[in-house]
Amino acid sequence: MKWIFAIIRLSVINMRDIRIYPHHLALLVFLCLPNLSNAIDIPANWNQYIDSKKNTAIYQPSDIDSDFLIKYYPAATLDGKEVDGWLRDKLANSNAPKGKWLREEKVDLVDTSEVNIANINIAKGSRVFINPDGSKGILQAIALSTDDQLIHLTVMIFSQNEKNKAYLNDAGEIIGNLLIEASQATKLKPNSDVAVAAKNKSNASSSNNTQKVTPKSDYEAIEKAIRVPPGQGVDLSDIEVVWVDTSLNLILGGLNVYTYLLLKDGSVYWDCMIPPNELNVTASKNLQPKKWSVWKKSWGNYQIKDKEDGSWSDLEGQAVDAIDTGSKLKGKYVFVRGSHYAGPSKRTINFFEDGTFEISSSAMMSNSEIGGGGSGYDVFVPLTVASHSDKTGTSSSINAVGNGIADIRSSRKNDGSKNTGRYQINDYTITMMHDNGWNHTELFIYEDTEDTPRFIYGNNMYYYDDD
């Protein structure tokens, strides 16, 4: 494989109330080292060595008082998990580097589905910890896989202080050089020790279909456990109201969408992202207890009880109705995201009255969008990534620079059939039947507003495009 890539622009953000912490931006590029023992050029005031106990490559400033670390880990096995689920599980169950986690239950992952370069799947996450002296520290992580079997992990750990700000440019140079070094990486041989371990673990996990799912299991396992076949979940007659609230996402741009499912038994599911008729309420309450509370009506307003302090607050937003079963749409609907901190991305679904659809998407990321956020904790690595996918196929390209040396990769796949197919609408559900054989259902809420028709698809808002 010519090279391996991922980018990170990490934030620590409460997505429900959009409270942004001062350290909210950083850029980190991760690549898989072909060999952990390979040395790379590093700044004069940095050291590199191998942690023999964990076989981890370590990069840190030579200042003995510094706690700035970059760690590259050897390949591990995915055990059948998705990359973002693996990282979510890893971060949720890991110990703080020192001190304790701040708000331990929160693990932030940033969706990178818009940029999928040459089948590279990446997930990004961060956690904040409190040092023993009360200061804040930041752990930023990326998980990457190119074959759905092996996973590569990197982390950058540092305290939030002025001294560590001075090391961010050096960190960018180190990571840039690693990027060039990794361009020589090749796939593991089929009979290598790690590949054999991955195969054995995969076989072992596939033979155990009774594995217990707990609240700390990975995201994908929980979603599978709370989801049942269409029609076997919540019945329309059991729903008091479906309520939608939106808020501006200041980091990624666009809107955060929250769908509240209020049931007639007095319970409320405050972050519903799957069709109600596929929601296993019992399983969800067991595995997602923090997403459940109770509701009441006061002076005609719906109110939700805060589980932590017991207070009641009015629901913001508005009630939404189910679209008639069998409805057909006509025209282009667009989901757009982008900000000064994250590169622009756009996804268009073109619906036709004969029940067919076409999808197109494009995304671009570069240091001009991702870096330079003004937070004081940005790692600068010159980088540009672009991709486009439509009914003709998918094309992508990447350009990265390390220590003045550029390397470029581009690819083209004839996978246009994934972007065309047929659709069916049923209440709060849309079924997408792609021409490549992939069928899936999504939460679907249509609103024919006075300004612009729009709909919720999963947890994203799409608007009618009359261009």
LINMO-V549523 format. One record per residue. N is the residue number from 1. PSI is psi as a letter, one per 40 degrees, with the letter a starting at -180 (999 if undefined). OMEGA is omega in radians with two decimals (none if undefined). Layout:
n->N psi->PSI omega->OMEGA
n->N psi->PSI omega->OMEGA
This chain:
n->1 psi->h omega->-3.02
n->2 psi->d omega->3.03
n->3 psi->i omega->-3.04
n->4 psi->h omega->-2.99
n->5 psi->i omega->2.85
n->6 psi->i omega->3.09
n->7 psi->i omega->3.13
n->8 psi->h omega->2.96
n->9 psi->g omega->-2.92
n->10 psi->i omega->3.10
n->11 psi->i omega->3.00
n->12 psi->h omega->-2.95
n->13 psi->h omega->3.02
n->14 psi->h omega->-3.00
n->15 psi->e omega->-3.11
n->16 psi->d omega->-3.13
n->17 psi->e omega->3.08
n->18 psi->f omega->3.05
n->19 psi->h omega->-3.04
n->20 psi->h omega->3.12
n->21 psi->i omega->-3.02
n->22 psi->d omega->-3.07
n->23 psi->f omega->-2.78
n->24 psi->e omega->-3.09
n->25 psi->h omega->2.94
n->26 psi->i omega->3.09
n->27 psi->h omega->3.12
n->28 psi->h omega->3.09
n->29 psi->h omega->-3.12
n->30 psi->h omega->2.97
n->31 psi->i omega->-3.09
n->32 psi->h omega->3.10
n->33 psi->h omega->3.08
n->34 psi->d omega->3.11
n->35 psi->h omega->-3.06
n->36 psi->d omega->-3.11
n->37 psi->e omega->-3.13
n->38 psi->h omega->3.11
n->39 psi->i omega->3.09
n->40 psi->i omega->3.06
n->41 psi->h omega->3.13
n->42 psi->i omega->3.10
n->43 psi->i omega->-3.04
n->44 psi->d omega->-3.08
n->45 psi->f omega->3.11
n->46 psi->i omega->3.05
n->47 psi->i omega->3.02
n->48 psi->h omega->3.12
n->49 psi->i omega->3.13
n->50 psi->h omega->2.99
n->51 psi->h omega->-3.03
n->52 psi->d omega->-3.11
n->53 psi->d omega->-3.13
n->54 psi->e omega->-3.12
n->55 psi->f omega->-3.07
n->56 psi->h omega->3.06
n->57 psi->h omega->-3.08
n->58 psi->h omega->3.04
n->59 psi->h omega->-3.13
n->60 psi->i omega->3.10
n->61 psi->i omega->-3.14
n->62 psi->e omega->3.09
n->63 psi->h omega->-3.07
n->64 psi->e omega->3.13
n->65 psi->e omega->-3.11
n->66 psi->i omega->3.05
n->67 psi->f omega->3.13
n->68 psi->h omega->-3.12
n->69 psi->i omega->2.90
n->70 psi->h omega->-3.09
n->71 psi->h omega->3.02
n->72 psi->h omega->-3.04
n->73 psi->i omega->3.06
n->74 psi->i omega->-3.10
n->75 psi->i omega->3.04
n->76 psi->i omega->-3.12
n->77 psi->i omega->3.14
n->78 psi->d omega->-3.13
n->79 psi->f omega->3.07
n->80 psi->e omega->-3.12
n->81 psi->i omega->2.96
n->82 psi->i omega->-3.05
n->83 psi->d omega->-3.11
n->84 psi->d omega->3.07
n->85 psi->d omega->3.11
n->86 psi->d omega->-3.12
n->87 psi->d omega->3.10
n->88 psi->d omega->3.14
n->89 psi->d omega->-3.11
n->90 psi->d omega->-3.10
n->91 psi->d omega->-3.10
n->92 psi->d omega->-3.04
n->93 psi->e omega->-3.12
n->94 psi->i omega->3.06
n->95 psi->i omega->3.07
n->96 psi->i omega->3.13
n->97 psi->d omega->3.02
n->98 psi->i omega->-3.07
n->99 psi->b omega->-3.12
n->100 psi->i omega->3.10
n->101 psi->i omega->2.97
n->102 psi->h omega->-3.08
n->103 psi->g omega->-2.97
n->104 psi->d omega->-3.04
n->105 psi->e omega->-3.02
n->106 psi->h omega->3.01
n->107 psi->h omega->-3.07
n->108 psi->h omega->3.03
n->109 psi->i omega->-3.14
n->110 psi->h omega->-3.13
n->111 psi->h omega->3.11
n->112 psi->f omega->-3.05
n->113 psi->d omega->-3.12
n->114 psi->d omega->-3.12
n->115 psi->g omega->-3.14
n->116 psi->g omega->-3.02
n->117 psi->h omega->3.03
n->118 psi->f omega->3.08
n->119 psi->e omega->3.09
n->120 psi->h omega->3.13
n->121 psi->h omega->-3.08
n->122 psi->i omega->3.04
n->123 psi->i omega->-3.05
n->124 psi->i omega->-3.13
n->125 psi->i omega->3.10
n->126 psi->i omega->3.00
n->127 psi->i omega->3.11
n->128 psi->h omega->3.11
n->129 psi->i omega->3.13
n->130 psi->h omega->3.09
n->131 psi->i omega->3.11
n->132 psi->d omega->3.14
n->133 psi->e omega->3.10
n->134 psi->e omega->3.12
n->135 psi->i omega->-3.11
n->136 psi->i omega->3.02
n->137 psi->i omega->-3.07
n->138 psi->h omega->2.98
n->139 psi->h omega->3.14
n->140 psi->h omega->-3.02
n->141 psi->i omega->3.01
n->142 psi->h omega->3.00
n->143 psi->h omega->-3.04
n->144 psi->h omega->3.05
n->145 psi->i omega->3.10
n->146 psi->e omega->-3.08
n->147 psi->e omega->-3.14
n->148 psi->e omega->3.09
n->149 psi->d omega->-3.11
n->150 psi->i omega->-3.13
n->151 psi->h omega->3.14
n->152 psi->h omega->-3.04
n->153 psi->h omega->2.99
n->154 psi->i omega->3.07
n->155 psi->i omega->2.98
n->156 psi->h omega->-3.05
n->157 psi->h omega->3.08
n->158 psi->i omega->3.05
n->159 psi->i omega->-3.13
n->160 psi->g omega->3.12
n->161 psi->i omega->-3.06
n->162 psi->d omega->-3.14
n->163 psi->d omega->-3.10
n->164 psi->d omega->3.04
n->165 psi->d omega->-3.09
n->166 psi->e omega->-3.10
n->167 psi->e omega->-3.02
n->168 psi->d omega->3.09
n->169 psi->d omega->3.08
n->170 psi->d omega->3.13
n->171 psi->d omega->3.09
n->172 psi->d omega->3.11
n->173 psi->d omega->3.12
n->174 psi->d omega->-3.10
n->175 psi->d omega->3.08
n->176 psi->d omega->3.11
n->177 psi->d omega->3.07
n->178 psi->d omega->3.11
n->179 psi->d omega->3.11
n->180 psi->d omega->3.11
n->181 psi->d omega->-3.08
n->182 psi->e omega->3.12
n->183 psi->e omega->3.12
n->184 psi->e omega->-3.09
n->185 psi->i omega->3.09
n->186 psi->i omega->3.10
n->187 psi->i omega->3.07
n->188 psi->i omega->3.10
n->189 psi->i omega->-3.08
n->190 psi->d omega->-3.08
n->191 psi->e omega->3.11
n->192 psi->i omega->-3.09
n->193 psi->d omega->-3.10
n->194 psi->d omega->3.14
n->195 psi->d omega->3.11
n->196 psi->d omega->3.12
n->197 psi->d omega->3.12
n->198 psi->d omega->-3.13
n->199 psi->d omega->-3.13
n->200 psi->d omega->-3.14
n->201 psi->d omega->3.12
n->202 psi->d omega->3.12
n->203 psi->d omega->-3.12
n->204 psi->d omega->-3.11
n->205 psi->d omega->-3.13
n->206 psi->d omega->-3.14
n->207 psi->e omega->-3.14
n->208 psi->g omega->-3.09
n->209 psi->e omega->-3.10
n->210 psi->f omega->-3.12
n->211 psi->h omega->-3.10
n->212 psi->h omega->3.11
n->213 psi->h omega->-3.14
n->214 psi->i omega->3.14
n->215 psi->e omega->3.13
n->216 psi->e omega->3.09
n->217 psi->i omega->-3.10
n->218 psi->i omega->-3.01
n->219 psi->d omega->-3.09
n->220 psi->d omega->3.14
n->221 psi->d omega->3.13
n->222 psi->d omega->-3.13
n->223 psi->d omega->3.10
n->224 psi->d omega->-3.09
n->225 psi->d omega->-3.10
n->226 psi->e omega->-3.06
n->227 psi->h omega->3.12
n->228 psi->i omega->3.12
n->229 psi->i omega->-3.14
n->230 psi->h omega->3.13
n->231 psi->e omega->-3.12
n->232 psi->e omega->3.13
n->233 psi->b omega->-3.10
n->234 psi->h omega->3.10
n->235 psi->i omega->3.13
n->236 psi->d omega->-3.11
n->237 psi->e omega->3.14
n->238 psi->e omega->-3.08
n->239 psi->h omega->3.01
n->240 psi->d omega->3.12
n->241 psi->i omega->2.96
n->242 psi->h omega->-3.00
n->243 psi->h omega->-3.10
n->244 psi->h omega->3.05
n->245 psi->i omega->3.13
n->246 psi->i omega->3.07
n->247 psi->i omega->-3.08
n->248 psi->h omega->3.04
n->249 psi->h omega->-3.03
n->250 psi->e omega->-3.11
n->251 psi->d omega->-3.06
n->252 psi->e omega->-3.03
n->253 psi->i omega->-3.12
n->254 psi->a omega->-3.05
n->255 psi->i omega->2.86
n->256 psi->h omega->-3.10
n->257 psi->h omega->3.10
n->258 psi->h omega->-3.14
n->259 psi->h omega->-3.14
n->260 psi->h omega->3.10
n->261 psi->h omega->-3.13
n->262 psi->h omega->-3.12
n->263 psi->i omega->-3.08
n->264 psi->e omega->3.09
n->265 psi->e omega->3.09
n->266 psi->e omega->3.13
n->267 psi->i omega->3.13
n->268 psi->h omega->3.06
n->269 psi->h omega->-2.88
n->270 psi->e omega->-3.13
n->271 psi->g omega->-3.09
n->272 psi->h omega->-3.14
n->273 psi->e omega->3.09
n->274 psi->i omega->3.13
n->275 psi->h omega->-3.14
n->276 psi->d omega->-3.10
n->277 psi->e omega->3.04
n->278 psi->e omega->-3.09
n->279 psi->h omega->3.02
n->280 psi->h omega->-3.02
n->281 psi->d omega->-3.11
n->282 psi->d omega->-3.14
n->283 psi->d omega->-3.12
n->284 psi->d omega->3.13
n->285 psi->d omega->3.12
n->286 psi->d omega->-3.02
n->287 psi->d omega->-3.12
n->288 psi->f omega->-3.03
n->289 psi->d omega->-3.11
n->290 psi->e omega->3.11
n->291 psi->e omega->-3.12
n->292 psi->i omega->3.04
n->293 psi->a omega->3.12
n->294 psi->i omega->3.14
n->295 psi->i omega->3.03
n->296 psi->i omega->3.07
n->297 psi->h omega->3.11
n->298 psi->h omega->-3.12
n->299 psi->f omega->3.09
n->300 psi->e omega->-3.14
n->301 psi->i omega->3.03
n->302 psi->h omega->3.12
n->303 psi->i omega->-3.14
n->304 psi->h omega->3.13
n->305 psi->h omega->3.05
n->306 psi->h omega->-3.05
n->307 psi->d omega->-3.09
n->308 psi->d omega->-3.08
n->309 psi->e omega->3.08
n->310 psi->e omega->-3.12
n->311 psi->i omega->3.12
n->312 psi->i omega->3.10
n->313 psi->i omega->3.12
n->314 psi->i omega->3.03
n->315 psi->h omega->3.03
n->316 psi->i omega->3.13
n->317 psi->a omega->-3.07
n->318 psi->i omega->3.07
n->319 psi->i omega->3.12
n->320 psi->i omega->-3.13
n->321 psi->i omega->3.06
n->322 psi->i omega->3.07
n->323 psi->i omega->-3.10
n->324 psi->h omega->3.10
n->325 psi->h omega->3.14
n->326 psi->e omega->-3.14
n->327 psi->i omega->3.07
n->328 psi->i omega->3.13
n->329 psi->i omega->3.11
n->330 psi->h omega->3.05
n->331 psi->i omega->-3.10
n->332 psi->h omega->3.06
n->333 psi->h omega->-2.94
n->334 psi->h omega->2.96
n->335 psi->h omega->-3.09
n->336 psi->h omega->3.08
n->337 psi->i omega->3.11
n->338 psi->i omega->3.13
n->339 psi->a omega->3.08
n->340 psi->d omega->-3.04
n->341 psi->d omega->-3.09
n->342 psi->i omega->-3.11
n->343 psi->i omega->-3.12
n->344 psi->i omega->3.04
n->345 psi->i omega->-3.08
n->346 psi->h omega->3.08
n->347 psi->h omega->-3.10
n->348 psi->h omega->3.00
n->349 psi->h omega->3.13
n->350 psi->h omega->-3.12
n->351 psi->i omega->3.10
n->352 psi->i omega->-3.06
n->353 psi->e omega->3.10
n->354 psi->e omega->3.08
n->355 psi->e omega->3.11
n->356 psi->i omega->3.11
n->357 psi->i omega->2.99
n->358 psi->h omega->-3.13
n->359 psi->h omega->2.97
n->360 psi->i omega->-3.13
n->361 psi->i omega->3.09
n->362 psi->i omega->-3.14
n->363 psi->i omega->3.06
n->364 psi->h omega->3.05
n->365 psi->h omega->3.06
n->366 psi->i omega->-3.12
n->367 psi->d omega->3.12
n->368 psi->d omega->3.09
n->369 psi->d omega->-2.99
n->370 psi->d omega->-3.13
n->371 psi->a omega->3.06
n->372 psi->f omega->-3.09
n->373 psi->e omega->3.10
n->374 psi->e omega->-3.13
n->375 psi->e omega->-3.08
n->376 psi->e omega->-3.11
n->377 psi->f omega->-3.12
n->378 psi->h omega->3.02
n->379 psi->h omega->-3.03
n->380 psi->h omega->3.01
n->381 psi->h omega->-3.13
n->382 psi->h omega->-2.99
n->383 psi->h omega->3.03
n->384 psi->h omega->3.13
n->385 psi->h omega->3.13
n->386 psi->i omega->3.09
n->387 psi->i omega->3.08
n->388 psi->h omega->-3.13
n->389 psi->h omega->3.08
n->390 psi->a omega->-3.06
n->391 psi->e omega->3.11
n->392 psi->e omega->-3.13
n->393 psi->a omega->-3.07
n->394 psi->h omega->3.05
n->395 psi->i omega->-3.12
n->396 psi->i omega->3.10
n->397 psi->i omega->3.13
n->398 psi->h omega->3.10
n->399 psi->h omega->3.12
n->400 psi->i omega->-3.09
n->401 psi->h omega->3.05
n->402 psi->h omega->3.09
n->403 psi->f omega->3.08
n->404 psi->e omega->-3.11
n->405 psi->h omega->-3.11
n->406 psi->i omega->3.05
n->407 psi->h omega->-3.05
n->408 psi->i omega->3.05
n->409 psi->i omega->3.06
n->410 psi->i omega->-3.13
n->411 psi->i omega->3.13
n->412 psi->h omega->3.12
n->413 psi->h omega->3.10
n->414 psi->g omega->-3.07
n->415 psi->f omega->-3.08
n->416 psi->d omega->-3.11
n->417 psi->e omega->3.10
n->418 psi->e omega->-3.07
n->419 psi->e omega->3.11
n->420 psi->i omega->3.11
n->421 psi->a omega->-3.11
n->422 psi->i omega->-3.14
n->423 psi->i omega->3.06
n->424 psi->h omega->-3.14
n->425 psi->h omega->-3.13
n->426 psi->h omega->-3.13
n->427 psi->b omega->-3.13
n->428 psi->f omega->-3.04
n->429 psi->i omega->2.94
n->430 psi->h omega->3.09
n->431 psi->h omega->-3.12
n->432 psi->h omega->-3.12
n->433 psi->g omega->-3.06
n->434 psi->i omega->-3.12
n->435 psi->e omega->3.08
n->436 psi->e omega->3.09
n->437 psi->e omega->-3.13
n->438 psi->h omega->3.09
n->439 psi->h omega->3.12
n->440 psi->i omega->3.08
n->441 psi->i omega->-3.13
n->442 psi->i omega->2.96
n->443 psi->h omega->-3.08
n->444 psi->h omega->3.13
n->445 psi->h omega->-3.07
n->446 psi->h omega->3.11
n->447 psi->h omega->3.11
n->448 psi->g omega->-3.06
n->449 psi->i omega->-3.13
n->450 psi->d omega->-3.10
n->451 psi->c omega->-3.08
n->452 psi->h omega->3.06
n->453 psi->i omega->-3.11
n->454 psi->i omega->3.04
n->455 psi->i omega->3.04
n->456 psi->h omega->3.14
n->457 psi->h omega->-3.03
n->458 psi->b omega->3.05
n->459 psi->f omega->3.10
n->460 psi->i omega->3.13
n->461 psi->h omega->3.10
n->462 psi->h omega->-3.14
n->463 psi->i omega->3.13
n->464 psi->h omega->-3.14
n->465 psi->h omega->-3.10
n->466 psi->e omega->3.11
n->467 psi->999 omega->none
